[in-house]
Amino acid sequence: MQRIWMTFAATIVIALVLTALLCAFGMACTPRWQVEPFTNHIAVHSPSTSIQATGVVTPQEGRYQVKETHITIQLSGRVKAVAIVREPIGASEGHAACLFMHGSGTGKSSEAYGDIARAMATAGITTLVPDKRLDNYSMLSRDYVSSANDYAKSLRVLRSWPGVDAAKTGIYAESEGTWIATVLTHEHPDLAFAILTSSPVVSGRQQMAMAATSCLKATGAPDAIIHIIPKLTSLSVDNVGPNYADFDAAYYRRSLTMPLLINYGTQDTAMPIEQGARLLTRAANAAGNHNVTLRYYNANHQMRTGSLSAPNLPLAPHYTHDLEDWVNAVAAGTGVGGWKTPMIAGSRPHQEFAAPPSTDAGLLSSLGVLTSAILLCLACCIATVFGGIILTLAHMIRTRRHKTNNHRFPVPLRIALILNVALAAVTTCALLAYLVMVIQDAITLTSNSAVLARNWHGVVALTWLERVAFAWLIAQYAVMRMPKPPYAHAEHARPDLHAAASQAGKETWGGGHTAVATLGMLASALSLLLLAFWGLFS
């Protein structure tokens, strides 16, 4: 009975100390920044997105028939890209031209930008849409400078196309392609214009922190999960990927010295639709460029209307008309003071969260270390289970041969080990499964707050149980290793019995038992540290 009370008291003390240590570790892993609400909102000067220049009459959409030509562009080595050129039949010599640059994912010339490129061609603008090069593009590795060099070869072809004025040739880019576009403007400052649509503007790490917060808020994720975002997005991805998370967007956007058109959809929650517009405008102005036009459309990230999951969505009304009017006006020489319509216009934007200016990490700063810790925790759980099976079989064999065998775990310690290993594996896997579910809901924009809250409470309950179980395991280990005198004060009355009892207690441990106990404790300790990192104790 005395040992039971000692174990109980030790469990309480150890649990309290563990709580304090895990809280301190969790706080040390928490970066000193959070994704804050965005407050510096932009006021539009007109609800109409129409773009008109003073004294300039531009060809309207549908004026010209379109000739479509499929060509092959040599990129580097044996790599070639198929491209589609759409040119206005009968347009005047020396007209404008536009090169299209793809966003993230795959992009074939036959599947991307067809409606926009054709519409612009009917308004007298030759367009070129190349295939996106994918042999050096993956989920974990992307080289935006190399991609810009590939697009430069397409630009060279477009500038030399019959009827095109090289001095009136510019670019159109969407989403991730706008990062590449700024690299291209850095290398080719003589571009006639740049159209940046749905631009992330900031680095991938900063943009992801903002986008994840916005999406998780929309899906009803618990605040505890949302507070994990700074920890995740601040982790170093060296040798793991993606290698483009820290693309120096601020450096390259300083090269926007040509007339600039910025487009955003007000339904786009993944992009900094107001913060990004301010940063682009500020960078252009700092480079001496004040010919910056900003338009907001009641549309999604792809500048289309309707459900995100539906195929073949229509473009926002007047979107292509506005593109054509702006390009043709710029080609006609319209400067910053030559616009009849406001420079900022369209639907009223409302960016809920700001991309953080800094993404410095806390104590744990490596994604590789975090991943290794998760794998090591699960490996220790598996090794402990197999080690326990081997010890059990060995005990059975020795008992049959020698009729006795003192090498075994005491029953309370055996139960504590089994409980801890089971909880370490279950809790770690449950948390990872929960995070996957949250990510899936965020990607699909599924509002599931009731289920997310219920499941989160389940993970928290497992966490508390694991903490108490680990404290009990340590207490059991400490108490079980204490000498067991057969009588009260036996250490004074019968030293020989005390020594024998102590030796008997030690004989219950073999080398295998020590290894299995160590693995089990390591699994539980790693699991608790991982839970502390995820903020379960903060």
CORMOSUL-V140706 format. One record per residue. N is the residue number from 0. RES is the residue in three letters. PHI is phi in whole degrees, 0 to 359 (NA if undefined). PSI is psi as a letter, one per 30 degrees, with the letter a starting at -180 (999 if undefined). OMEGA is omega in whole degrees, 0 to 359 (* if undefined). Layout:
n	res	phi	psi	omega
N	RES	PHI	PSI	OMEGA
N	RES	PHI	PSI	OMEGA
//
This chain:
n	res	phi	psi	omega
0	MET	NA	e	179
1	GLN	297	e	180
2	ARG	292	e	178
3	ILE	298	e	179
4	TRP	293	e	177
5	MET	296	e	179
6	THR	296	e	180
7	PHE	298	e	181
8	ALA	295	e	180
9	ALA	296	e	179
10	THR	299	e	180
11	ILE	297	e	182
12	VAL	296	e	181
13	ILE	296	e	179
14	ALA	298	e	179
15	LEU	293	e	179
16	VAL	295	e	178
17	LEU	301	e	181
18	THR	301	e	180
19	ALA	296	e	181
20	LEU	294	e	181
21	LEU	291	e	175
22	CYS	298	e	180
23	ALA	296	e	179
24	PHE	295	e	179
25	GLY	298	e	179
26	MET	291	e	179
27	ALA	293	f	180
28	CYS	278	f	183
29	THR	274	k	177
30	PRO	299	l	182
31	ARG	272	g	179
32	TRP	233	l	175
33	GLN	225	l	174
34	VAL	283	j	185
35	GLU	261	l	174
36	PRO	299	k	178
37	PHE	271	k	185
38	THR	238	f	185
39	ASN	273	i	188
40	HIS	286	l	181
41	ILE	260	k	177
42	ALA	263	k	177
43	VAL	277	k	185
44	HIS	265	f	177
45	SER	198	k	177
46	PRO	286	f	181
47	SER	275	k	179
48	THR	271	g	183
49	SER	306	k	179
50	ILE	235	k	180
51	GLN	222	k	178
52	ALA	250	k	180
53	THR	291	k	176
54	GLY	72	g	181
55	VAL	239	k	175
56	VAL	254	j	184
57	THR	258	k	176
58	PRO	299	k	182
59	GLN	263	l	182
60	GLU	303	k	180
61	GLY	96	f	183
62	ARG	291	e	186
63	TYR	247	k	166
64	GLN	286	l	186
65	VAL	243	k	173
66	LYS	257	k	182
67	GLU	250	k	182
68	THR	233	k	177
69	HIS	264	k	182
70	ILE	230	l	176
71	THR	239	k	181
72	ILE	248	k	178
73	GLN	283	k	181
74	LEU	263	d	178
75	SER	210	k	182
76	GLY	60	b	179
77	ARG	261	g	183
78	VAL	278	k	178
79	LYS	232	l	178
80	ALA	231	k	173
81	VAL	282	k	181
82	ALA	220	l	177
83	ILE	242	k	175
84	VAL	256	k	176
85	ARG	243	k	185
86	GLU	233	k	180
87	PRO	284	k	180
88	ILE	284	k	178
89	GLY	89	g	179
90	ALA	291	l	182
91	SER	295	l	178
92	GLU	296	k	177
93	GLY	79	h	180
94	HIS	270	l	184
95	ALA	284	l	178
96	ALA	216	l	184
97	CYS	221	k	175
98	LEU	263	k	180
99	PHE	261	k	182
100	MET	239	k	188
101	HIS	284	l	171
102	GLY	274	a	184
103	SER	288	l	180
104	GLY	86	a	180
105	THR	281	l	179
106	GLY	196	j	176
107	LYS	265	k	181
108	SER	299	f	181
109	SER	280	f	185
110	GLU	241	f	185
111	ALA	242	k	172
112	TYR	63	g	184
113	GLY	301	e	182
114	ASP	290	e	181
115	ILE	290	e	183
116	ALA	296	e	179
117	ARG	291	e	180
118	ALA	299	e	179
119	MET	295	e	179
120	ALA	294	e	179
121	THR	291	f	177
122	ALA	258	g	173
123	GLY	93	g	182
124	ILE	241	k	176
125	THR	286	k	182
126	THR	238	l	177
127	LEU	227	k	177
128	VAL	242	j	179
129	PRO	269	l	168
130	ASP	297	k	175
131	LYS	277	k	179
132	ARG	286	k	186
133	LEU	240	f	182
134	ASP	290	f	177
135	ASN	241	g	184
136	TYR	227	k	180
137	SER	216	l	180
138	MET	298	e	185
139	LEU	255	f	185
140	SER	220	k	177
141	ARG	216	k	180
142	ASP	238	j	185
143	TYR	290	e	178
144	VAL	293	e	177
145	SER	297	e	179
146	SER	297	e	178
147	ALA	297	e	177
148	ASN	296	e	177
149	ASP	294	e	178
150	TYR	296	f	179
151	ALA	298	e	178
152	LYS	291	e	175
153	SER	292	e	178
154	LEU	298	e	180
155	ARG	297	e	178
156	VAL	295	e	182
157	LEU	295	e	181
158	ARG	296	f	181
159	SER	263	g	182
160	TRP	290	k	181
161	PRO	305	k	178
162	GLY	91	f	184
163	VAL	269	k	173
164	ASP	267	j	183
165	ALA	302	e	181
166	ALA	284	f	179
167	LYS	246	g	183
168	THR	258	k	180
169	GLY	224	a	186
170	ILE	228	l	172
171	TYR	233	k	181
172	ALA	222	k	177
173	GLU	236	k	170
174	SER	52	b	181
175	GLU	303	e	179
176	GLY	298	f	179
177	THR	289	f	172
178	TRP	298	e	179
179	ILE	296	e	180
180	ALA	299	e	180
181	THR	292	e	174
182	VAL	295	e	180
183	LEU	295	e	178
184	THR	293	e	177
185	HIS	293	e	181
186	GLU	277	f	183
187	HIS	228	i	181
188	PRO	293	f	180
189	ASP	274	g	176
190	LEU	302	k	184
191	ALA	287	e	181
192	PHE	195	l	175
193	ALA	220	k	175
194	ILE	246	j	181
195	LEU	247	j	183
196	THR	244	k	179
197	SER	54	h	185
198	SER	277	k	175
199	PRO	288	f	174
200	VAL	66	e	182
201	VAL	279	a	179
202	SER	292	l	180
203	GLY	300	e	180
204	ARG	294	e	179
205	GLN	293	e	181
206	GLN	295	e	181
207	MET	293	e	178
208	ALA	299	e	179
209	MET	293	e	183
210	ALA	295	e	180
211	ALA	296	e	178
212	THR	298	e	180
213	SER	298	e	182
214	CYS	292	e	181
215	LEU	293	e	175
216	LYS	299	e	181
217	ALA	293	e	181
218	THR	273	f	178
219	GLY	82	g	179
220	ALA	294	k	178
221	PRO	300	l	179
222	ASP	301	e	180
223	ALA	300	e	178
224	ILE	288	e	180
225	ILE	297	e	180
226	HIS	288	f	177
227	ILE	283	f	187
228	ILE	307	e	178
229	PRO	302	e	179
230	LYS	295	e	183
231	LEU	289	e	186
232	THR	287	f	179
233	SER	269	f	183
234	LEU	293	k	176
235	SER	292	k	181
236	VAL	249	g	179
237	ASP	303	k	179
238	ASN	66	g	178
239	VAL	240	e	181
240	GLY	100	l	2
241	PRO	284	k	185
242	ASN	281	f	183
243	TYR	257	g	183
244	ALA	298	f	183
245	ASP	249	h	175
246	PHE	307	k	186
247	ASP	281	i	183
248	ALA	296	e	182
249	ALA	297	e	180
250	TYR	294	e	187
251	TYR	283	f	181
252	ARG	287	f	175
253	ARG	286	f	184
254	SER	265	g	183
255	LEU	277	i	183
256	THR	267	f	181
257	MET	264	l	176
258	PRO	311	k	190
259	LEU	233	k	173
260	LEU	244	k	181
261	ILE	249	k	179
262	ASN	235	k	174
263	TYR	222	l	171
264	GLY	263	k	183
265	THR	289	f	177
266	GLN	268	g	182
267	ASP	273	j	181
268	THR	270	f	183
269	ALA	269	f	184
270	MET	247	l	176
271	PRO	280	i	193
272	ILE	295	f	176
273	GLU	256	e	178
274	GLN	299	e	179
275	GLY	296	e	179
276	ALA	298	e	179
277	ARG	294	e	181
278	LEU	294	e	179
279	LEU	295	e	180
280	THR	296	e	180
281	ARG	296	e	180
282	ALA	294	e	179
283	ALA	296	e	179
284	ASN	298	e	179
285	ALA	295	f	178
286	ALA	272	g	179
287	GLY	88	g	181
288	ASN	254	j	179
289	HIS	248	g	179
290	ASN	272	i	185
291	VAL	240	k	180
292	THR	248	k	183
293	LEU	235	k	179
294	ARG	229	k	176
295	TYR	244	k	180
296	TYR	241	k	175
297	ASN	283	i	189
298	ALA	209	l	180
299	ASN	267	a	184
300	HIS	297	e	180
301	GLN	270	g	181
302	MET	61	h	179
303	ARG	239	l	184
304	THR	251	l	179
305	GLY	105	a	183
306	SER	296	k	180
307	LEU	295	f	185
308	SER	273	f	183
309	ALA	277	k	179
310	PRO	278	l	174
311	ASN	54	h	179
312	LEU	290	k	178
313	PRO	285	k	175
314	LEU	292	l	177
315	ALA	302	k	180
316	PRO	305	k	176
317	HIS	70	g	184
318	TYR	300	e	182
319	THR	293	e	177
320	HIS	300	e	181
321	ASP	294	e	177
322	LEU	301	e	183
323	GLU	295	e	181
324	ASP	297	e	181
325	TRP	292	e	181
326	VAL	299	e	182
327	ASN	294	e	178
328	ALA	291	e	178
329	VAL	296	e	179
330	ALA	297	f	179
331	ALA	278	f	175
332	GLY	99	g	181
333	THR	293	k	179
334	GLY	259	a	186
335	VAL	298	f	181
336	GLY	263	g	185
337	GLY	257	g	183
338	TRP	261	k	177
339	LYS	278	f	182
340	THR	263	l	182
341	PRO	298	l	178
342	MET	286	f	179
343	ILE	237	j	184
344	ALA	202	l	177
345	GLY	117	a	179
346	SER	293	l	181
347	ARG	285	k	181
348	PRO	275	l	174
349	HIS	210	j	176
350	GLN	278	k	186
351	GLU	279	e	183
352	PHE	237	l	181
353	ALA	261	k	171
354	ALA	293	k	184
355	PRO	293	k	178
356	PRO	288	f	181
357	SER	223	k	178
358	THR	230	h	179
359	ASP	295	k	184
360	ALA	272	l	174
361	GLY	272	b	183
362	LEU	298	e	177
363	LEU	268	j	189
364	SER	240	g	185
365	SER	241	k	175
366	LEU	294	e	178
367	GLY	297	e	179
368	VAL	295	e	180
369	LEU	297	e	179
370	THR	296	e	179
371	SER	296	e	180
372	ALA	295	e	178
373	ILE	296	e	181
374	LEU	295	e	180
375	LEU	294	e	178
376	CYS	300	e	181
377	LEU	293	e	178
378	ALA	295	e	178
379	CYS	294	e	177
380	CYS	299	e	180
381	ILE	295	e	180
382	ALA	296	e	179
383	THR	295	e	179
384	VAL	298	e	180
385	PHE	294	e	177
386	GLY	296	e	178
387	GLY	296	e	178
388	ILE	296	e	180
389	ILE	296	e	179
390	LEU	297	e	180
391	THR	296	e	179
392	LEU	297	e	179
393	ALA	297	e	179
394	HIS	297	e	180
395	MET	295	e	180
396	ILE	294	e	181
397	ARG	294	e	179
398	THR	297	e	179
399	ARG	294	e	184
400	ARG	282	e	188
401	HIS	250	f	179
402	LYS	67	f	178
403	THR	208	l	179
404	ASN	199	j	182
405	ASN	273	f	184
406	HIS	277	i	178
407	ARG	200	l	177
408	PHE	285	k	169
409	PRO	300	k	186
410	VAL	303	e	181
411	PRO	299	e	180
412	LEU	290	e	178
413	ARG	299	e	179
414	ILE	296	e	180
415	ALA	297	e	179
416	LEU	295	e	180
417	ILE	300	e	181
418	LEU	297	e	182
419	ASN	292	e	180
420	VAL	295	e	179
421	ALA	297	e	180
422	LEU	293	e	179
423	ALA	299	e	181
424	ALA	291	e	184
425	VAL	295	e	183
426	THR	293	e	179
427	THR	298	e	180
428	CYS	293	e	179
429	ALA	296	e	179
430	LEU	294	e	179
431	LEU	297	e	178
432	ALA	296	e	179
433	TYR	295	e	179
434	LEU	296	e	177
435	VAL	298	e	179
436	MET	297	e	179
437	VAL	297	e	180
438	ILE	297	e	179
439	GLN	298	e	178
440	ASP	296	e	180
441	ALA	293	e	181
442	ILE	294	e	182
443	THR	271	g	181
444	LEU	55	h	179
445	THR	268	k	178
446	SER	277	j	187
447	ASN	220	h	191
448	SER	298	e	182
449	ALA	296	e	180
450	VAL	293	e	180
451	LEU	298	e	180
452	ALA	293	e	180
453	ARG	296	e	180
454	ASN	292	e	178
455	TRP	295	e	177
456	HIS	298	e	176
457	GLY	295	e	178
458	VAL	296	e	179
459	VAL	298	e	180
460	ALA	297	e	177
461	LEU	299	e	180
462	THR	296	e	179
463	TRP	297	e	179
464	LEU	296	e	180
465	GLU	294	e	179
466	ARG	297	e	180
467	VAL	294	e	181
468	ALA	296	e	179
469	PHE	292	e	177
470	ALA	297	e	178
471	TRP	294	e	178
472	LEU	298	e	180
473	ILE	297	e	179
474	ALA	297	e	179
475	GLN	299	e	181
476	TYR	299	e	182
477	ALA	294	e	183
478	VAL	290	e	182
479	MET	294	f	180
480	ARG	277	f	178
481	MET	285	k	177
482	PRO	300	l	180
483	LYS	240	i	178
484	PRO	293	k	183
485	PRO	290	f	180
486	TYR	229	l	175
487	ALA	298	k	179
488	HIS	61	g	181
489	ALA	295	f	182
490	GLU	292	f	178
491	HIS	261	e	186
492	ALA	277	e	183
493	ARG	229	i	182
494	PRO	304	e	182
495	ASP	293	e	179
496	LEU	292	e	180
497	HIS	297	e	180
498	ALA	296	e	180
499	ALA	294	e	180
500	ALA	296	e	179
501	SER	297	e	180
502	GLN	295	e	179
503	ALA	296	e	179
504	GLY	296	e	180
505	LYS	290	f	183
506	GLU	288	f	177
507	THR	288	f	181
508	TRP	246	k	170
509	GLY	254	l	179
510	GLY	298	e	178
511	GLY	295	e	179
512	HIS	296	e	178
513	THR	298	e	180
514	ALA	296	e	180
515	VAL	295	e	179
516	ALA	298	e	179
517	THR	296	e	179
518	LEU	297	e	179
519	GLY	297	e	178
520	MET	293	e	179
521	LEU	296	e	178
522	ALA	300	e	180
523	SER	293	e	180
524	ALA	296	e	179
525	LEU	296	e	179
526	SER	299	e	180
527	LEU	293	e	178
528	LEU	294	e	177
529	LEU	295	e	178
530	LEU	296	e	178
531	ALA	294	e	177
532	PHE	300	e	181
533	TRP	287	f	175
534	GLY	90	g	182
535	LEU	286	f	181
536	PHE	246	f	183
537	SER	274	999	*
//
